Amino acid sequence: MPKITYITFDGIKHTVDVPVGLTVMEGARDNNIPGIEADCGGACACSTCHVYVDKDWINKLPAIDDIERDMLDFAYEPDENCSRLTCQLEVTDSLDGLVVKMPEKQI
């Protein structure tokens, strides 16, 4: 099972196993990781599961689509280089070791 590390804004690391087929957002929700609210439940209809992807992982993720890019406009301090919505990142074996960092807040 892939291990994903979620780093809260205050620097606390939470490394958890996330089953293949779930999203990175569901992995945070199911493991009670603070900092990802996921108000829309994963429908890509809000930006409350926004994270900054570690620079070593940016080019290993699937390309961002237009809907996700549009939703990121509503996120708190998005970074065009590394911001993603975790509801749009499906966990695969190739994501083992993924590291994401939370913004200061979700809006």
C-alpha positions as CSV (number, residue, x, y, z in Angstrom):
1,M,0.0,0.0,0.0
2,P,1.4,3.4,-0.9
3,K,2.6,5.7,1.9
4,I,1.8,9.3,1.6
5,T,3.2,12.0,3.9
6,Y,0.9,15.0,4.7
7,I,2.7,17.9,6.3
8,T,0.5,20.4,8.2
9,F,1.2,24.1,8.0
10,D,2.9,23.9,11.4
11,G,5.4,21.3,10.1
12,I,3.9,18.1,11.7
13,K,4.4,15.1,9.4
14,H,1.7,12.5,9.1
15,T,2.8,9.4,7.0
16,V,0.0,7.0,6.4
17,D,-0.9,4.0,4.1
18,V,-3.5,4.9,1.5
19,P,-5.2,2.1,-0.5
20,V,-4.8,2.2,-4.3
21,G,-7.9,3.6,-5.9
22,L,-8.7,6.2,-3.2
23,T,-7.8,9.8,-3.7
24,V,-5.1,11.6,-1.7
25,M,-8.0,13.6,-0.2
26,E,-9.8,10.4,0.9
27,G,-6.5,9.2,2.4
28,A,-6.3,12.3,4.6
29,R,-10.0,12.1,5.5
30,D,-9.9,8.4,6.4
31,N,-6.8,8.9,8.6
32,N,-8.0,12.1,10.3
33,I,-5.2,14.2,8.9
34,P,-5.8,17.9,9.9
35,G,-5.7,20.6,7.3
36,I,-7.8,19.1,4.5
37,E,-11.4,19.9,4.9
38,A,-12.9,18.4,1.7
39,D,-16.2,20.3,2.0
40,C,-17.5,19.1,-1.4
41,G,-16.6,15.4,-0.7
42,G,-14.3,15.1,-3.6
43,A,-16.4,16.5,-6.4
44,C,-13.9,19.2,-7.4
45,A,-16.5,21.8,-6.5
46,C,-14.5,23.7,-3.9
47,S,-10.8,24.2,-3.0
48,T,-10.8,23.0,0.6
49,C,-8.5,20.0,-0.2
50,H,-5.7,22.2,-1.6
51,V,-2.1,21.3,-1.0
52,Y,1.4,22.2,-2.2
53,V,3.0,19.1,-3.8
54,D,6.7,18.6,-2.9
55,K,8.9,19.7,-5.7
56,D,10.3,16.2,-6.3
57,W,6.8,15.0,-7.1
58,I,5.4,17.7,-9.3
59,N,6.3,16.0,-12.6
60,K,5.3,12.5,-11.4
61,L,1.6,13.4,-11.1
62,P,-1.0,13.3,-13.8
63,A,-1.5,16.6,-15.6
64,I,-3.9,19.1,-14.1
65,D,-7.1,19.6,-16.0
66,D,-9.0,22.8,-16.6
67,I,-11.7,22.1,-13.9
68,E,-9.1,21.6,-11.2
69,R,-7.1,24.7,-12.4
70,D,-10.3,26.8,-12.3
71,M,-11.1,25.6,-8.7
72,L,-7.5,26.4,-7.6
73,D,-8.3,30.1,-8.3
74,F,-10.5,29.9,-5.1
75,A,-7.8,28.3,-2.9
76,Y,-5.8,30.2,-0.3
77,E,-2.5,31.4,-1.8
78,P,-2.3,28.9,-4.7
79,D,1.1,28.4,-6.3
80,E,0.9,27.8,-10.0
81,N,3.9,25.5,-9.8
82,C,2.9,23.1,-7.1
83,S,-0.7,23.6,-6.0
84,R,-3.1,20.7,-6.5
85,L,-6.5,19.6,-5.2
86,T,-6.1,16.2,-3.4
87,C,-9.5,15.1,-4.6
88,Q,-8.2,14.9,-8.1
89,L,-5.1,12.8,-7.3
90,E,-6.0,9.1,-7.4
91,V,-3.6,6.9,-5.4
92,T,-1.6,4.4,-7.4
93,D,1.5,2.4,-6.5
94,S,3.5,5.0,-8.3
95,L,2.6,7.6,-5.7
96,D,4.3,5.6,-2.9
97,G,6.3,8.3,-1.0
98,L,4.3,11.3,-2.2
99,V,4.7,14.3,0.0
100,V,2.1,17.1,0.2
101,K,2.1,20.3,2.4
102,M,-1.0,22.0,3.7
103,P,-1.6,25.7,3.2
104,E,-2.1,27.9,6.3
105,K,-5.9,27.6,5.9
106,Q,-8.5,26.3,3.5
107,I,-11.1,28.6,2.0
